Amino acid sequence: MALFSTSGAAQRLSKEEEDLYQALTVSFRTRIAEQVHKPEDGYKSVIEHWTAHTQRDALTRQRTKARKERLAGAAKHKDIVFIQREQEKLSLEASATADDYFYVIQAWIKCGELKRATLAFEKMESVGIPLTVRTLAAMTRAHSRSGNLAVAGTMVQKMKDMNLHPSSIYDLSALLEYYIKLTPATATSHTTTTMGGQAGTGGSAKPTLDPSQTRVQEIWNAIEPQLQAGASITANNNAAFSYRTYLVYLINRAHNLESAVDLIDKMMARNISPELEKYQKTAMLVLARLTEQGYLTEVQKLLEQKDAALGKMVPATVWSDLMEAYMSRGENQKSRWIYNDMLQHGVVPSAKCKKLFSDLQLMGGTKDEGSPLVKQQHKQSEQDLLSILFNRTPKPVVS
């Protein structure tokens, strides 16, 4: 089927199609305009040239896509021999692209072969293949995680020197990791700073931030508007990774729990999870800090998000500690909600949880029901399912 129809008024291009047509054919139309005073053969040569050019581009994209899939499979199975062979074949190709080299570098990184990735990167530079944002971002992330912050810094500097500006969540999150590692381990000046940059306590004085802290905030400000729950697994993974990285930074390095709480509430409203259930040590650190400071509602939100994915992974003592903390504040109904939510999620109560529940029954005054939070999550899940199935926003329920 033709991309653009010219069969008459009934098939007129929409504005979007017209814009796409203009963008795709701008080079071709420019060359035609240059040939306007030349013989008919001039038009023929232009058409033949651009037809061949378009065909070459299509073949190049097809070849690169096939290489991407082969390297992804090799990286998954840690097939170093295959990746090396693929890199050697690439070095012999006259039409190798930046994407081709990126997929080779990415495969080496996924295999934990940073030295080989660096050699591929250097080869890319030596043969004059233009460096791209995502290649530099991938190398920045790999060197940051290996502790080579100086080398990671040279990758960031290359971006600046080449006037390359990361914009995707994946690329920006690489810079986020790098600058977080540069921040002081005890950034106490952040404890009075809110997400909006206003001082939470200590009068109107604006806290002094380390330059790397400033960059972390700037990068997060570029990432945060892009974080939305979507149907794409890759999009969800990128959103969860960025959210988790920044959340742990706020709690563990910046010691800014107020901003961390605001972040949890904001991401919860967007139905985005930090997926802490995949990182038990990090999860326990986050939950402990929030509980110590009395942010019990946020602890409950993290535990019960995604059908209690985190709540099912953590020790039962986390649930009992949360019940006990609510009871110590006289919020017995919330403690009862926690117990009922545990049962609804299939979490087996510990002996301490059962004892606390027994105490609640003896004291009386509580209702046997789950928390509004769980009901809200179930309603949100139904709306998300409708949105994915029908690609539309569900109509509000008339009460």
C-alpha angles and dihedrals in degrees: 000000000000118000092221122029123213099178097119147292092312088062099046116151119258118233090260092051091046091052091048091048092051092049095048095047103038095105093045093049091048091055091047090052089053090054096049094110095042128092122275091264088066091064090047092054092049092050092047091048095052093042089056091043091053091048091050090050091051092050091047092052091048092050092048092049091052090049091050091054093046093050093046090056092046092049091050090057094037089240098171094170092057093047091050090050091049091051092050091051090049093053089059095052116099092200098050113147136208088253091056091055092043092058091049091049091046091051092052091049092050088053091052091247100134094158091056090045089053091051090051089049092051090048089052090054095044095055092049100250107157113250115239133208094249093049091051091043091052091051091046091053094046094050092044092054092048091052095250094130093157092058091042087053091056089056091052089048091052089056090053094045091050092044091238115159119199112221108162121088091242094054096040092049089059089058090044091058092047096051093043089058089052094054120099113266091234107043096170092162087075095061092089097042122101128204090265092055095251122133111256095195138000099065126276096319112124113230116245111241129205111244091247090051089053090052091049090054093046092050092047090050087057093047102042099069089053095056108106131144107252141172092251116097091210092051092049092048092050091048093048092047094050092045093049093046094052094041092054090046092054093048103035105031109017093037088214104143095164090062090043090055091048089050093051091050093048095048091044089057088054091047092240118146126203087217093226089163087082092058110047097177092051091044093054091049092052094045093047094051093047093047092048090055093046099250092141097152091058091048089053092049092052093046095050102038117114093018091311095302089159094037091057092052103047123080115272089246089075090062094044091048089053092050091048093048092053091048092050088057091050092250095130095156091058089050089052090050090054092053093048092045089054091056092046091052092048094248112151109233117234122233089260092053090052090049091051090048090051090052090051091053092050092050092047126193097105131107124232098239142108125257123275086239093069092046090051091050092051090051091048091050090054091050092049090051091051091049092052095044097045101021092231141100111263118242115255116260112252109230 
